[in-house]
Amino acid sequence: MSSAVPALSTGRGMLYITVAATSWGTAGAAAALCFDGSGLGPMALTFWRALGGLALLLAAAKTTGRRLSATTPQPRRHRITDTLVNGLGLTLFQAGYFEAVQGTGLAVATVVTLGAAPVMIAIGARITMGERIGGTGSVAVTGALTGLAVLALGGGSGQVRPDGIAWALLSAAGYACITLYTRAQGRAGRPRDAFATTVRSFAVCALCLFPPAAAEGLWPHSAGLGRTLALLLYIAAVPTALGYALYFAGAAIVRATTASVIALIEPVSATVIAVALLGEHLTAATVAGTAVLLASVTGLALTEARLAVRPRPAPAAR
């Protein structure tokens, strides 16, 4: 039986993850602006992000006539597992990241989250799927982490706080779980609809976050309400509804470790936004770290492209 969803090429999958990671870099900056004067805390902001993204995706489905029932022949138990794993992982990833941004600052939170994720994913992919990084991939991952370390030590103005670091590590763990599970489903050849997966994941995320968000305070201050609503709408639309739909589609095609390192573009885009919109100044160490990071991501992407065009060995007879 052929899948109702056309298969993506590896190159297009990497492009989708690149666009998603770039958009995610803007979410942290928007969140930092939103914390300043809105009265919303990390849990409330994440709740509105998930609920807003869910509403936009449902509106898009209604406008285009797209059915949210699976367009691929996926068993019920697989859909339930998909919903729980991706929804809970998304909740931890998003809430942990915004908690880290508030706790230890945008630069440190982004660097720790996206720097720890590739290490977690590389270990997890090796244990659960037997993925080998190879010599070139190992150099690229090491280079990416080195670039992130230089960014953290040389360019951050935020104070490093242990509680913020802990939240960033939990956020990285949530991201690692989503990436590993999504890639495992792709390797197993299980058909899935990225759009439907994204919608269900946001629904789980919103449900999980409602109690802590209500306890924290759901409603923003009336002062500057228009600015707050504009920031919330942007967070829900671009780095959430669009970003995650692209990510779920690309992560099923691209190797888990590759997807995690491509997503390291996020701190680069966050740095560019900080300079262009927030008036922050780049140090020499920040420029050097960004250059190393981009070179590492490019090298890993080229390695992935070469692996994708190699002929696969014929399966052994059983």
C-alpha positions as CSV (number, residue, x, y, z in Angstrom):
1,M,0.0,0.0,0.0
2,S,1.3,3.4,-0.9
3,S,1.3,6.2,1.6
4,A,-1.2,9.1,1.1
5,V,1.6,11.6,2.1
6,P,4.4,11.9,-0.5
7,A,7.8,11.2,0.8
8,L,10.2,14.1,1.3
9,S,13.7,14.1,0.0
10,T,16.6,14.4,2.5
11,G,17.4,17.8,1.2
12,R,13.9,19.1,1.6
13,G,13.7,17.6,5.1
14,M,16.9,19.4,6.1
15,L,15.5,22.6,4.6
16,Y,12.3,22.2,6.7
17,I,14.3,21.8,9.9
18,T,16.5,24.7,9.0
19,V,13.5,27.0,8.6
20,A,11.9,25.7,11.8
21,A,15.1,26.3,13.8
22,T,15.4,29.8,12.4
23,S,11.9,30.6,13.4
24,W,12.4,29.1,16.9
25,G,15.3,31.5,17.4
26,T,12.8,34.4,17.3
27,A,10.5,32.8,19.9
28,G,13.0,33.3,22.7
29,A,13.4,37.0,21.8
30,A,9.7,37.5,21.6
31,A,9.3,35.8,25.0
32,A,11.9,38.0,26.6
33,L,10.0,41.1,25.3
34,C,6.7,39.6,26.5
35,F,8.0,39.0,30.0
36,D,8.9,42.7,30.2
37,G,5.7,44.3,31.3
38,S,3.0,41.8,30.4
39,G,2.8,40.1,33.8
40,L,2.8,36.7,32.1
41,G,5.1,34.0,33.5
42,P,6.7,31.1,31.6
43,M,3.9,28.6,32.1
44,A,1.2,31.1,31.1
45,L,3.2,32.2,28.0
46,T,3.8,28.6,26.9
47,F,0.1,27.8,27.4
48,W,-1.0,30.7,25.2
49,R,1.7,29.7,22.7
50,A,0.3,26.1,22.5
51,L,-3.4,27.2,22.5
52,G,-2.8,29.9,19.9
53,G,-0.8,27.5,17.6
54,L,-3.5,24.9,17.9
55,A,-6.2,27.5,17.0
56,L,-4.3,28.6,14.0
57,L,-3.7,25.1,12.7
58,L,-7.4,24.2,13.1
59,A,-8.3,27.4,11.3
60,A,-5.9,26.5,8.5
61,A,-7.4,23.0,8.3
62,K,-10.9,24.3,8.0
63,T,-9.9,26.9,5.4
64,T,-8.2,24.4,3.2
65,G,-10.7,21.6,3.8
66,R,-8.1,19.4,5.3
67,R,-9.3,16.5,7.5
68,L,-7.6,16.1,10.8
69,S,-8.3,12.4,10.9
70,A,-5.2,10.6,9.8
71,T,-4.6,10.6,6.1
72,T,-2.3,7.7,6.4
73,P,-3.3,4.1,7.5
74,Q,-1.9,4.4,11.1
75,P,-3.2,2.0,13.7
76,R,-5.1,3.6,16.7
77,R,-2.5,2.6,19.2
78,H,0.3,4.2,17.2
79,R,-1.7,7.5,17.0
80,I,-2.2,7.4,20.8
81,T,1.5,6.8,21.4
82,D,2.4,9.5,18.9
83,T,0.1,12.0,20.6
84,L,1.4,11.2,24.1
85,V,5.2,11.1,23.3
86,N,5.2,14.2,21.1
87,G,2.7,16.1,23.3
88,L,4.5,15.5,26.5
89,G,7.9,16.1,24.9
90,L,6.7,19.3,23.4
91,T,5.3,20.5,26.8
92,L,8.7,19.9,28.5
93,F,10.6,21.4,25.6
94,Q,8.6,24.6,25.4
95,A,7.9,25.2,29.1
96,G,11.4,24.4,30.1
97,Y,12.9,26.8,27.6
98,F,10.7,29.7,28.6
99,E,11.4,29.0,32.3
100,A,15.2,29.0,31.4
101,V,14.9,32.3,29.5
102,Q,13.3,33.9,32.5
103,G,15.6,32.2,35.0
104,T,19.0,32.7,33.4
105,G,18.5,35.0,30.3
106,L,17.9,34.5,26.6
107,A,21.5,33.8,25.5
108,V,22.4,31.3,28.2
109,A,19.1,29.5,28.0
110,T,19.3,29.1,24.2
111,V,22.9,27.9,24.3
112,V,22.5,25.3,27.0
113,T,19.2,23.9,25.6
114,L,20.5,23.6,22.0
115,G,24.0,22.6,23.1
116,A,22.9,19.8,25.3
117,A,20.3,18.4,22.9
118,P,22.8,17.0,20.3
119,V,24.7,15.2,23.0
120,M,21.5,13.6,24.4
121,I,20.3,12.7,20.9
122,A,23.6,11.3,19.8
123,I,23.7,9.0,22.8
124,G,20.0,8.1,22.5
125,A,20.3,7.4,18.8
126,R,23.3,5.2,19.3
127,I,21.5,3.2,22.0
128,T,18.0,2.9,20.5
129,M,18.7,2.9,16.8
130,G,22.3,2.1,16.3
131,E,23.0,5.3,14.4
132,R,26.7,6.0,14.0
133,I,27.9,9.5,13.7
134,G,31.1,8.7,12.0
135,G,34.4,10.6,12.0
136,T,33.2,13.6,10.1
137,G,29.9,13.8,12.1
138,S,31.9,13.6,15.4
139,V,34.1,16.5,14.3
140,A,31.0,18.5,13.3
141,V,29.2,17.8,16.6
142,T,32.3,18.7,18.5
143,G,32.7,21.9,16.5
144,A,29.1,22.9,17.0
145,L,29.4,22.4,20.8
146,T,32.7,24.4,20.7
147,G,31.0,27.2,18.9
148,L,28.1,27.2,21.4
149,A,30.6,27.2,24.3
150,V,32.4,30.3,22.8
151,L,29.0,32.0,22.4
152,A,28.1,31.3,26.0
153,L,31.4,32.4,27.5
154,G,32.1,35.3,25.2
155,G,28.9,37.0,24.3
156,G,26.3,36.5,27.0
157,S,25.2,39.3,29.2
158,G,22.8,37.2,31.3
159,Q,24.0,35.8,34.6
160,V,24.2,32.0,34.7
161,R,21.9,30.7,37.4
162,P,21.6,27.0,38.4
163,D,17.8,26.9,38.3
164,G,17.8,28.3,34.8
165,I,20.4,25.8,33.7
166,A,18.3,23.0,35.1
167,W,15.3,24.1,33.2
168,A,17.3,24.4,30.0
169,L,18.6,20.8,30.4
170,L,15.0,19.6,30.9
171,S,14.0,21.5,27.8
172,A,16.8,19.7,25.9
173,A,15.6,16.4,27.1
174,G,12.1,17.1,25.8
175,Y,13.5,18.1,22.5
176,A,15.6,14.9,22.4
177,C,12.7,12.7,23.1
178,I,10.6,14.2,20.2
179,T,13.5,14.0,17.8
180,L,14.4,10.4,18.6
181,Y,10.8,9.1,18.6
182,T,10.0,10.9,15.3
183,R,13.1,9.5,13.6
184,A,12.4,6.0,14.9
185,Q,8.9,6.1,13.4
186,G,10.4,7.2,10.1
187,R,13.0,4.4,10.1
188,A,10.3,1.8,11.0
189,G,8.3,2.9,7.9
190,R,5.2,3.8,9.9
191,P,3.1,6.3,8.0
192,R,2.2,9.5,9.8
193,D,0.7,12.9,9.0
194,A,3.0,15.7,10.2
195,F,0.1,18.2,10.3
196,A,-2.2,15.9,12.4
197,T,0.7,15.0,14.7
198,T,1.4,18.7,15.3
199,V,-2.3,19.5,16.0
200,R,-2.6,16.6,18.5
201,S,0.7,17.5,20.2
202,F,-0.4,21.1,20.8
203,A,-3.7,19.9,22.2
204,V,-1.8,17.8,24.8
205,C,0.6,20.6,25.5
206,A,-2.3,23.1,26.2
207,L,-4.1,20.6,28.4
208,C,-1.0,19.8,30.5
209,L,-0.1,23.4,31.0
210,F,-3.5,24.8,31.9
211,P,-3.3,24.0,35.6
212,P,0.2,25.5,36.3
213,A,-0.6,28.4,34.0
214,A,-3.8,29.2,35.8
215,A,-1.9,29.0,39.1
216,E,0.7,31.4,37.7
217,G,-1.8,33.8,36.3
218,L,-3.3,33.5,32.8
219,W,-4.2,37.1,32.0
220,P,-1.7,39.8,31.0
221,H,-1.7,43.3,32.4
222,S,-4.0,45.8,30.8
223,A,-1.1,48.2,30.3
224,G,0.5,47.6,26.9
225,L,-2.1,44.9,26.1
226,G,-1.9,45.6,22.4
227,R,1.9,44.9,22.3
228,T,1.4,41.8,24.4
229,L,-1.3,40.4,22.1
230,A,0.8,41.1,19.0
231,L,3.8,39.2,20.5
232,L,1.6,36.3,21.5
233,L,0.1,36.1,18.0
234,Y,3.5,36.1,16.5
235,I,4.8,33.4,18.8
236,A,1.7,31.2,18.1
237,A,1.9,31.7,14.3
238,V,5.5,31.6,13.2
239,P,7.8,29.7,15.6
240,T,4.9,27.5,16.7
241,A,2.2,26.6,14.1
242,L,4.6,27.0,11.1
243,G,7.8,25.9,12.8
244,Y,6.6,22.7,14.4
245,A,4.7,21.6,11.3
246,L,7.9,21.9,9.3
247,Y,10.0,20.2,12.0
248,F,7.7,17.2,12.4
249,A,7.8,16.7,8.6
250,G,11.6,17.0,8.3
251,A,12.5,15.0,11.4
252,A,11.0,11.8,10.0
253,I,13.5,12.0,7.0
254,V,16.7,13.4,8.5
255,R,19.0,11.4,10.8
256,A,18.3,12.2,14.5
257,T,21.7,13.6,15.3
258,T,21.8,15.7,12.0
259,A,18.4,17.2,12.9
260,S,19.6,18.2,16.3
261,V,22.7,19.9,15.0
262,I,20.9,21.7,12.2
263,A,18.6,23.1,15.0
264,L,21.6,24.7,16.5
265,I,20.9,27.5,14.0
266,E,18.4,28.7,16.6
267,P,21.0,30.5,18.8
268,V,22.5,32.1,15.7
269,S,19.1,33.5,14.6
270,A,18.5,34.6,18.2
271,T,21.8,36.5,18.3
272,V,21.1,38.2,15.0
273,I,17.7,39.4,16.3
274,A,19.2,40.5,19.6
275,V,21.7,42.8,17.7
276,A,19.2,44.0,15.0
277,L,16.2,44.6,17.3
278,L,17.3,44.7,20.9
279,G,20.5,46.8,20.4
280,E,22.9,44.2,21.9
281,H,26.5,44.4,20.8
282,L,28.5,41.4,19.4
283,T,31.9,40.7,20.9
284,A,34.7,39.1,19.0
285,A,34.0,35.8,20.8
286,T,30.4,35.9,19.7
287,V,31.4,36.3,16.1
288,A,33.9,33.5,16.3
289,G,31.4,31.2,18.0
290,T,28.8,31.9,15.4
291,A,31.2,31.2,12.5
292,V,32.3,27.9,14.1
293,L,28.7,26.9,14.6
294,L,27.6,27.7,11.1
295,A,30.6,25.9,9.6
296,S,29.9,22.8,11.7
297,V,26.2,22.7,10.7
298,T,27.2,23.1,7.0
299,G,29.7,20.3,7.3
300,L,27.2,17.9,8.9
301,A,24.5,18.8,6.3
302,L,27.0,17.9,3.5
303,T,27.8,14.7,5.2
304,E,24.1,13.8,5.5
305,A,23.7,14.6,1.8
306,R,26.5,12.2,0.8
307,L,25.0,9.5,3.0
308,A,21.6,10.0,1.4
309,V,22.8,9.3,-2.1
310,R,24.8,6.1,-1.3
311,P,23.1,2.9,-2.4
312,R,21.6,0.9,0.5
313,P,22.9,-2.7,0.9
314,A,20.4,-5.4,0.0
315,P,18.7,-6.9,3.1
316,A,20.1,-10.2,4.2
317,A,18.1,-13.3,3.5
318,R,16.3,-14.7,6.6
